[in-house]
Amino acid sequence: MFELFVRTALLLPPKRLQTYHQQVVEQVRAERQVQHLDVLIPRLTPSELNVFKRGRNASPRGPRRLTPSIYQRATGFETLIGHLYLNDLPRLVELLEYVDLTVS
């Protein structure tokens, strides 16, 4: 769901397909998801925070390039996004307005 949001947000202005893909990948990488999460955490309700915490992957093994902390927080972020997409779409849209998708 988050990748779809990013793809839609970055679609315009038109650009080369490779550039577009690189911009999307930059936003949906685990490291960037954790940065987005840091912005959203203060705005989460206690129940949303609980979904995030329960959604963190308990396994410390993720991709080699990631620390266990980043991997777990990114999986919690994805769980929260999916939960809100299925259960409270207006709240998801409200939270995603705070996500900064500026390309570096």
C-alpha positions in Angstrom: 0.0 0.0 0.0 2.8 2.4 0.9 4.5 1.8 -2.4 1.3 2.5 -4.3 1.0 5.8 -2.4 4.6 6.7 -3.3 4.2 5.7 -6.9 1.1 7.8 -7.3 2.6 10.8 -5.5 5.8 10.8 -7.6 4.1 10.1 -11.0 4.0 13.8 -11.9 5.8 15.6 -13.4 6.6 13.0 -16.1 10.1 11.7 -16.0 12.2 8.9 -17.4 11.1 5.5 -16.2 14.4 4.7 -14.6 14.5 8.0 -12.7 10.9 7.4 -11.5 11.8 3.9 -10.4 14.9 5.1 -8.5 12.8 7.8 -6.7 10.2 5.2 -5.7 12.8 2.7 -4.4 14.5 5.5 -2.4 11.2 6.2 -0.6 10.1 2.6 0.1 13.5 1.3 1.4 13.4 0.3 5.0 15.7 3.1 6.1 13.5 5.7 4.6 10.4 4.0 6.0 11.9 4.4 9.5 12.4 8.1 8.8 8.7 8.4 7.8 7.8 6.5 10.9 9.7 8.9 13.2 7.6 11.7 11.8 4.3 9.8 12.3 4.9 8.3 15.8 4.0 11.5 17.7 0.7 11.6 15.7 -0.4 8.0 16.3 -3.2 7.1 18.6 -2.5 4.5 21.4 -4.3 1.8 19.3 -2.3 2.7 16.2 0.9 2.6 18.2 -0.1 -0.9 19.5 -0.6 -2.1 15.9 2.8 -0.8 15.0 4.4 -2.6 18.0 2.6 -5.8 17.4 3.5 -5.7 13.7 7.3 -5.5 14.2 8.9 -8.7 12.9 10.2 -10.6 15.9 13.0 -12.1 13.9 16.2 -10.0 14.2 17.3 -11.4 10.8 16.5 -9.2 7.9 18.5 -8.2 4.9 22.2 -7.9 5.7 22.4 -4.2 4.9 19.9 -3.5 7.7 20.3 -3.4 11.5 17.7 -5.5 13.3 16.2 -2.3 14.8 15.7 -0.7 11.4 14.2 -4.0 10.0 11.8 -4.4 12.8 10.6 -0.8 12.8 10.1 -0.9 9.0 8.0 -4.1 9.3 6.0 -2.4 12.0 5.5 0.7 9.7 4.3 -1.6 6.9 1.9 -3.4 9.2 0.5 -0.1 10.4 0.0 1.2 6.9 -1.8 -2.1 5.9 -4.0 -2.1 9.0 -5.1 1.5 8.4 -5.7 0.8 4.7 -8.0 -2.0 5.6 -9.7 -0.5 8.6 -9.5 3.3 8.5 -8.7 4.7 5.1 -9.4 8.4 6.0 -7.0 8.1 8.9 -4.3 6.6 6.7 -4.7 9.5 4.2 -4.5 11.9 7.1 -1.3 10.4 8.3 0.3 10.1 4.9 -0.1 13.9 4.4 2.8 14.2 6.9 5.1 12.0 4.9 7.8 14.0 3.1 8.5 12.5 -0.3 11.0 15.1 -1.4 13.7 13.5 -3.6 17.3 14.0 -2.5 
